[in-house]
Amino acid sequence: MIGFNEIEYASHTDVGIRRSHNQDAHVAMPAADDEHWQQVGHVFLVADGMGAHAVGELASKMAVDNIPHIFSKHVEDGAIASLRRAFVEANSIINTRGKQNREFEGMGTTGTALVLRPEGAWVGHVGDSRAYRVRGGVIEQLSFDHSLLWELARRQRKRPEELTGIPSNVIVRSLGPEAVVQVDVEGPHPLERGDVFLLCSDGLSGQVNDRVIGSVMTALPPHEAAQFLVHMANLQGGPDNTTVIVVRVGGEPRLAGGDSQAEVLFPSTDPAEPSVPRFALMMYYLSRVPWAILLMGFGILLAIVAIVLIVMDQMESSALVAFIFSVLSLLGGIVTMMVQNFRETRKPGKKSEVRTLQVYRQTACPLDAAIYERLVESARTLEESIKTKQWEYDAKAYQDRLKQATQHFKHQRFRDAFREQCRAMLVLMEAVHRYRGKNEDFKPMW
């Protein structure tokens, strides 16, 4: 059995290149001793806030402040019940705060939690921040993106990359905007020594592909891996805030050879729906319209018109028609509101454990000559750009790492070669981080 002191972790966050402030938030609450490990476990959480000004920043902070503590408070109810309760109560807190101030209206955040306990790993999830596991040379996505793109891909049994014309940043589920939220809770994924877990906001997953993420997590210890991945996202353009938490179980990850294409696996219980994406997109936006409020507002307006006509003692027939339509509109609004409330109250228990132990995407990430050579070429490109701009960097440390990487590569020790090449690249990345401005452009490094 894996002990509480065999877990090592690191986190890193950055505002990115294009954003003025960081709306991401994260927290790590490791178990202090074996008893705490048995009862609660290690708790990690990443949240990506949404909303204008500082609203998203407030929402993500409320998520990381509340979810771990609520989970720990009710952990005796079991991992599934306590994780779900933590997300549901945090959603209620954020939603209530959003209704108290007009400036906070619509505030929301994603939330992805990882809980490691003796029986395995549990994932609680709402939104499109992701949870990954790397095991035996394969990176696996353990969370389902609650985005319009992924929902349509699931229904059509396609890879998200195969769909066109669908915006990738439309989130269909998050904490805060609605009074009721459906939470995915999955687990336990059994732990093995050498497993590496990653929680990240879409600032990373939107810029760096899974193969690179998995290779870096396999080669570097958590502290260096977290820094490297955030820097890589920024070198790819850094359009968003980026936050990562890397957690390693029981020491060095084990390797596996071979290669394969990315594969998306969706629950087999979901029926295939060959709907037209444009029609599905239209229906999604129509479903977001507050029909109940519009109907009731229209009914009130017609009632006012009818009263005015009666007072003016003119057009009695028109006043009667307006009054009839006013009553129908108000009744329609009331019925619509009742139907919506009925549907939302049924959401939490609708599909309790449909996605248990589901892996949504698998990508091989072997540490071979190909991935090493790609990193070498990226380092050359970055070094040339730094020299052109006459930025200072630790050239000696960089060259020392390159020499070690070359020696390992000659002896076909590919993990060691890739690791030292990553460390060489980190020297350059730190220099870029110190010097680059908000409008500095680089060609993609990967």
N, C-alpha and C positions, 0 to 999 in steps of 0.2 A: 504494500500500500504506500502511496506517495504521501510524504509528510508535509506539514504546513511550511517548513523551512526549506523545502526543495523548489519553491516557486520564486522566481526572480522576475522583476518587471521594470519598465521605464516608460515615461510619457514625454511627449514634446508637442507644443502647439505654436503656430505662427500665424500672423495676420494675413500673410500672403503679399502679393505684389500690387494688386489692384484695389484692395479694400483699405478703408481708413481705420476701421476698428474690428476687433475680433469678437464675433458672436458665438464662437464655439466655447464650450466649457467641458471639463472632464474632472473625474475624481477617482482616486484609488484608496480603498479601505482594506488593507491586508489584515489577516488574522494575526493577533498578537501572540497566541500560544496554541497548543494542540487542542485545548478545550474549545477555544473560539473557532478553530479550524473545523472541528467536528460539528459544532452547532450552527455556525453562520457561514464560515468560509471566507475566501478572498472575494471582495466585491469591486468591480471596475465599471465605469460608466463614461460614455461619450455622448454629448448633446450638441446639436447644431441648431442655433436659434434662427427664427424667421420673423421678419417684421422691420418696419422702417425705424430709422434712428437707433435708439438703444433698446427698443422693444424686444428684439430677438435675443439680445445679450441678457436681458432680464429673464426671459423665459428659460433659456438654457441654464442659467444660474439656479433658478428655482428647481429645475429638474435634478441637477446634481446635488443640490442641498437637501432635497426631500426623499428621492427614491431609495438611496442606500439606507437611510435611517429608518424609513417606514418598513423596508424589507427586514432589517435586523430586528425591529420591534415585534414583528409578527412572524418571525421565522419558524416558530413552533408549529404553525399551521401547515408547514411543508413548503418546499421550494417553489412549486408551481403556484400555489395559492398566495404565498407572501410576495412573490415577484409581481404577479398580476395585480394584487392589491396595491403594491407600491406605485405602479404605473398609473392605475386608475385614480388613486388619491392625488398623485402629483398632477394629473390632468385636471382634476377638479379644482385644485389650488390655483393652477395657472389660468384656467378658464374664468374662475371667480375674479381673479385680479384683472383680467382683461376686460371684464364688464364694469369695473369700478371707475374706469377713466377712459374717456373717448380716445385719448392718444394711444391707449393700450389695446384698442379693439383689433381682434384678429391675431393677437400675439400667439406664437407657437414655437415648437421646437421638436426636433427628432430626439429619440432616446434609445440607446442600445447599451444594454448591461450584460456583463459577463460575470457569472458567479462560479468560482472553483471550490469544490468541496470533495471530500473523500470519495463520494459515489460518482463524481464526474463534473462536467461543465454544463452549466445552465445558461441559456441566452434569453433575455427579455428584450422585446424589440418593438418600436413604433417609428416609422419613417424610413429614410434611406441611408442613414449612417450604417456601417456594416460591421459584421463580426466574421472573422476568418479563422481557420485553423490550418497550420502547415504540419503535415505528417508524412514521412517517408518520401519526400520529393514531390508531394502534391499539395497544392493550396486549395482549400475548400471554403466556399462561402456558406456560412451557417445561418445567415439572415436573408429574408426576402425583402427586396426593395419595395416599399409601399409607394410606388410611383405609377403614374398612368402608363408609362412605357412598359414597365414590368408586368402590370396587370393585364395589358392587352397581349403581351407576349405569352403569358401563362395561358390565357384563354385560347390562343391560337396555336399553342404548343410550338412556339418558335423561340429562337434566341433573340434577346432584345436588339442585338445588332442587326438583325434581319429586317426590322421594321423601319420604315422611313416616314417622315412627315409628322412624327410624334415628338413633342417637346420632352426632353429628358429631365427637366427640372420641375415638372408638375407633380406635387406630392399629394397623394389621395388620403393619407392618414398621418396625423401628427398629434402631439400633446398640446392642448390649449384651446384651439379654435372652436371645438365642439364640446358640449357638456358630457358626452359619452364617447368613449374611445374603445376600439377593439385592440387587444394586446396579444402579440405572439409570444408564447413562452414555450421553449423547446429544451429537452434534455431528459435525463443526463447523457451527454456524450461521454463515454468512458475515457478516462485519462490514460495516456501512455507516456513513459519517460521519453523526452525528446520532442513532445508536442510544443508547438509555438502558436499562441493565439494573438490576434490583432483586432483591436477596435479602432475604427477610423471614421472621420467625417468624409463627406463626398469631395472635399478639397483634395484628398489623396486619391480615392478610387476613380474620380473623374479625370485625373491627369496621368496616373501611372497604372500600367496594365498589371494584371494579376501575376503574370510570369515573373516580372521584375520584383514585385512585392514579395512573392514567395521565395525567390532566390536570395534577396537581401535578408529576410527573416531567418533563412536557413544558415547563412554564412556568418552573420554578425550577432554579437550578444545584444540584449534588449536596448541598452543605452545607446549604442552606436547605430543600431537598426532604426530606432525612433528618429534620431537626428538625420540620418541619411534619407529616409523616406520623406520627411518634411522638406528637406532641401531639394530633393528630386522633384517634388510637386511644384516648388517655386521655379526651378529651372525649366519646367515644362510650361511655364507661363504664369503660374500662381494666381489664377483669377479669383480664388476663394480662400477663406480661412482653412487651415489644415491642422487637424489634431489627430494624434495617434497614441495608442497605448499598446505596447508590446509585452506579452507575458510568456515566459518560457518555463516549462515543466521538466524538472529532473535532469537538467544539463543539456549536452550537445545534441542537436536534432540528428536523427538518422537520415541517411541519403538513400536515393533510389535512382536507378538509371532509366533511360528511355525518354520518350517525348510523346506528347499527344496534343490534340487540339482541345480548345476550351469546350466544355460541355455544360449546358444548362439543364438541370433536372427539375421538373415540376411535379407536384403530386399527381399520381395516376388517377386519383378520384375526380379530378377536375375534367369535365367534359370539354371536348374541342368545340370551339365556337368560331366558325369561319366568318366572323363579322368584318365588315369593311372598316378599316381604321378611321377614316374620316367620319363615318356615321357614328362610330363608337365615341370619337372625340366630341362630336356635337351633343350626343346624349349625355356624356359626362358633364359638360358645361351646363346643359339644361337642368340636370339634377341638382346643380349647386344654386339655382335661382330660388330665392325665398318666396315660393308661390303663395304660401299661407298669408304672409304679410302683405303681398301685393294684392291678393284677392280681397282681404279685409279692408285695406286702404281704399281700393276701388269702390267697395260697397259703401264705405263711409262717405266718399265723395259723391256717389249717386244719391245717397240719402240727403245730403246737403242740397243738391240740385233740386230734388223733389220738394223739400221744405220751402226753398226759395220760390219755386213755381206756385206752390199752394198759397204762400203769403201774398204773392203778386196777383193771386186770383186769376191767373191766365193759364191756358194750355193745360187743363185738368187731365186730359188723356195722356199728355207727355209726362206729367207729374206721376201719374199712376204707373206708367211704364218704367220710369226711373226708379220708383219705389219698389216695384217687383224685382227689377234687376239688382237693386241694392240688397234686398233680402237674399236673393239667390247667391250673390257674390259673397255676402257675409257668411252664409251657411257653407258655401264652398271653402272659404278660408278656414272656418272652424273644423270642418271635416278633414281638410288637408293637414292641419296642425295635429289633429288627433291621430291620424294615420302615421305621420312622421314620428310622433312621440311613441306610438306603439312599436314601430320598427326599431327605434333606437333602444328602447328598453329590452328588446329581445337580442340585441347585438352581442353582448358579452358571452352569453351561453350558447350562441348559435353554432359555433364550431370550436369546441374546447381544445382538442388536441390533434387537429388535422395534420399539422406540420411537424409533429414530434420526430426528432432525429433526422429531419430532412436536410439534405445537402443540395443547395440550389445551383452551384456552379463548381466544377472541378477543372483545374488546369495544372498540368505537369510543370514543375519548375526545377529540372535537374541542373546541377552545377557542372556544366560541361564546357568544352572549348568554345562553343558558339557564344554562350552568354558572357564568358570572360572576354572574348575579343570585341564584343559589342561595347563592353564597359571601357576597354582600353581605348577604343576609337572615340567614345564620348569624352574621356579624360583629355585626349589630345585636342579635341575641338574646344573644350572649355579652357584649357591652358593657353591656347593660341589667343582666345578672346581676352583673357586676363592680361596677357602680355601686350596685346594691342592697346588696351586701355591704360596700360602702365599702372596696374594695381599691384600692391605688394602682397606676397604670400610666402609661406615658409617653404622655400624651394628645396632646402636640404631634407626636411621631413618628407616632402613629396617624392624626391628622388630615392630616398632610402626605402620607402614603401614600394615604389616601382621595382626596385632591384629585387626585393624579397618576393614580390608577386611573380616576376620573371623566372626566378629560380624554382619556385614551386610549380610553375606551369611547365617548365622543362622536364620535371620529374612526374608530370601528370597528376600532381596533387591539386585538383581543380578547386576544391573548396578552399584550401589555404591560399591558392592564387587569387581567387575571386575575393576572398576576405581582405587580403592586403591591397588589392586594387581598389576595393571600396574605401579602405582607409586612406589611400592616396587621394582618391576623389574627394573625400571629406575635407582634406586640407584645402583643396580648390574651392569647394562649396562654402566653407567658412569665409574665405576671402571675398567671394561674390556676395555673401550675405552682409558683410561689413560695408561694402562699397556701393552696391547697386541701388538705384533710385526707383521710385514708383513707376516711372515711364521707361525703364531700361528693358530692352527687348533682347532675348536670346533665341536662337534657333532651338527647337526641341532637342533635348539631350538624348532622348531614347526613341 
